[in-house]
Amino acid sequence: MPEARLQEIRQQIEQLFSATTPSGDALTGAREVFGAFRQALEHGQIRAAEPDGAGGWRVNAWVKQGILLGFRLGELLEMGDPGVLSFVDKDTFPARALRVGDGVRVVPGGSAVRTGAYVAKSVICMPPMYINVGAYVDEGSLVDSHALIGSCAQIGKRVHVSAAAQIGGVLEPVNASPVIVEDDALIGGNCGVYEGTQVKRRAVLGAGVVLTRSTPLFDTVRGEIYRATEAQPLIVPENAVVVPGARAVTKGKGKDWGLSLYTPVIVKYRDEKTDRGVELEDILR
């Protein structure tokens, strides 16, 4: 889609989002605009967040406005095959019907990808997993069984989202940063990455790591403690290897009872041994 058309769609989405829900012919026109927007989103031509060219990320609030607009414009509809799998959702967001030409491998077993999600060629989807609207999953990534890629989450190239991992989504507030996982990262089994956390290139999250805006991340290698601020989310450094840890409660009854609190801990930075341990098997592709 030409850049001029994308800019036109942006202006129309912003106008429609700030106005009351249309009706009649105006509603028909608004749904046509939304359809073009959803197509561009699904083809990766627009994104909820994108690299800013300086090592950081830029949030495109208008894209989330467009997704929210789709919910306003949609009507509940019975979809699917009642004899096999049926569901009721807004007709503006049906499940995607992937084809061989999309180059995405979807193994049988109950997975679903919502329309408006970008899934690049060579992505592997193991059942059952779910990719929500606005998500961006780049080339060569693997979304494993029972994994969730939440709304607007950004997943880089060759990322392994392991079994039962949860990549949180965000639609509101529209200016909030989504979860971002950069190229060649590994998200271990049963991990939870939420509230705009950014996992930088080649980082490894060991099984069971949970990261949120309120979670401090202790770096035993560099002697640093990383925290989210009002201006930026929690950021996991490039090449960091993070495992679940604990820190002692130092006050009150918690101290008296000898309690500890969960905390993620950076125990090392990636080396050749780590690379061998997290390498995706070529045979899977």
N, C-alpha and C positions, 0 to 999 in steps of 0.2 A: 504494500500500500504506500503511495507516495507520501513524503513528509508533509506536504501541504494539506493533504486529506487528513492526516493524523492530527495536525494542528486544528483543523476545522472541527474534527470530532471532539477534541479537548474543549474547545470553546462551547460547543453544543452541550456537552456533558456538564460543564460547570454551570451553564445557564439553567438547564433542566434540574440539576440538583438543588439549586437555590430557590426554585419556583415550587408552587404547589403541584400536586400530582395532576397531570392533564387528563382530559376525558375526550371521547369522540374522536374526531379526525386528528386532534392534537396528540392524543394518546397513541394512535397508530404511527404518527410521525416520530414520536419519542421512542417507541419500540424499535423502529427502523434504525434510529441513531444508536440505540443500545446494541442492536444486533451487529452493526459495523464495529462498535467498540469491543464487543466480546470476541469478534473474529480476530481483531488486531491483538488482543490480549492472548488469545489461544495460539497465535502464530509467533508470539514472542516479540512483536513489533513495539509493544508498549509494556512496561513493567511497573509494579508497585514500588520498587526501589531498584536503583541501578548504580554501578560504580561511577564515582565522580571524577575519575581520572587522576586523583591525587592520593590514592590508597584508601579512600573512605567511600561512603555510600550516600546517595541522595534519594530521599523519599519523594515519590510522586503522589501527593495527596489527591490529585484529581482522579487518579486511577481507582483509588479506593472509593471516591465519590461515585464513580461510574458503576462499581460493583453494588454499592448500596442502592443506587438508583434502580438497578435491575430488580432488586427485591421489591421496591415500591411499585414498579411497573408490572410485575408478574402476577399471575393468578394461580391458585392451587390447581394442580392437574394430576390425575392418576396416570402414572407412567410405568413402563416395563411390561413384562408378561405376567399376568395374574397366575398362570400355571407354573411359573418358574421363579420369578423374582419381581415383585411389584413394590412401588413406593409412591408417596405423594409429596410433591415439592412444587416450588414456583416454576411455572412453565418457561421462565427466562433462564433457568439453570438446570437443564436436563443433564443426564450422564453423557459423557463423550463416547462416541462410537468410533473407536480406533480401528484403523485399517492397516494392511500390510505396508502400504505406501508411507505410513507415518514412521515406520522404522522403529517402533516401540514394541518391546516384547512383553506381553501380558500373559503370564502363566495362569491356567484355569484355577478357579477356586474362590471366587467371590470378591475380587478387587473392583474398585470403581475410581474413575477419574471424572471430576465434574467439568462441564464446559467452562471455558474461561481460564483453564489451567494450561500452562505451556509445558509440554513434555517433549524433550528433544529426541532426535534419533539416537538409537543405541541405548536408551534407558531400559532397564529391566525392572519389571514390577512383579514381585512374588506375592502369592495370595496368603491371606486376604490383606490388602493394604488400601489406603485411601489418599487421594490427592485432591485438595479442595480448590475452589475457585480463586484465581489470582496468583496461585503458586507458580513458581518458575523452577523447573528441574532440568538442569543442563546435561549435555552429552556424557554418556558413559557412566552415569550414576545408577546405583542399585537401591531400590526401595524394597526392603525385605518384609517378610510376613508380619502382619499385625502392626505395621508402622503407619504413622499418620504424618502427612505433610499438610500443615494447616494453611488457612487462607492467607495469601500474599507472601508466604515464606519463600525465600530465595535460596535455591540449592545449586551449588556450582558444578563444575565438571568432575567426573570420576569420584563422586562422593558416595560412600557406603553408609546408608541409613539402615542400621541393623534391626533385627527382629524386635518388635514391640517398642521401638523408639518413638517418641512423640516430639514432633517439631511444631511448636505452637503457632497459632494463627492470630491475626489481628486485622480488624476492619475499622474499629473506632477506638480512640479518636483518629481521624483520618490522617493527621500529621505524625502519628506514632510510627516508629520504625518497626518493620516486621523482623522476624528471626532471619538471620543471614548465615549461611554455612558456605564458606568459600571452597575453591577447588581442592581436590585431593584430601579432604578431611574424612575422618572416620567417626561416625556417631555409633557408639557401642549399644549392645542390647539393653532394653529397658531404660535408656536415657530419656531425660526430659529437658528440652531446650525451649525456654519460654520468654515472653515479655521483651522481645526485641534484641535478645542476646546475639552477639556476633561471634562466630567461630571462624577464626582466620585460617588462611591456607595451611594445609597439611597438619592441622591440629588433630589430636586423637582424644576422644572422650571414652574412657573405659566404661565397661558395663555398669549401669546404675547411677551414673553421674546426673545430677539435676542442677540446672542453671536458671536463675531468675534475676530480675532487677535487684532484689534484696539479698542476693547470695554473694558474699565476699569470696573471692578466689585467691587462695594462698599459693604463692610461688616459692617453693623451697629451694629452687635453683638460684633465682635472682634476688631472693630476699624481699620480694614485693607483695603487696596485697592489692588486688584489683577489685574495684567496686564500680557500680553504675553511678552516674550523677544525673542531675536534671538535664544536662546538655547531651549526654551520651549514654548508651546502654552498657551493660557488662560486655567486655571484649576479652575473648580468649586469644592469647598471642599466637602468632604463626609458629608452627612446629611443636607447640606445647603438648605434652602428654598428661592428661588430667584423670585422676582416679578419685573415688569417694573416700573421704577422710572424716575425722572428728576433731573437735576442739573442746577442751574442758570448760564447763561452766564455772565461773570464778566468783559468783556472788550468791548470797541467799541460800535457800534450801537446795538449789541445784548443786552448789558447791558441797554442802553438807552431805548430800546423798551420792556424791561422786558421779554426777551426770555429765554427759558429753552431748554436744550438738553436731549434727551432720555439717560437713563443709567439703567442697571440692578442693583438691590439692594438685598442683602441678609438681610432679615428681621428677620429670626429666624433659628434655627436648629431643625430637626425633633423631634417630641415628640409623645405621644400616640394619641393626637388629630389629628395630621397630618397623622399618619399611618391609622387611621380610614377613613380619607377623601380621601386618594389616593389608598386604597386597591382595588385590582381587584376582581370583583365578581366571585366566584367559578362557578356560574351557567353559565358563558360565556364559560367555558371549557367543 
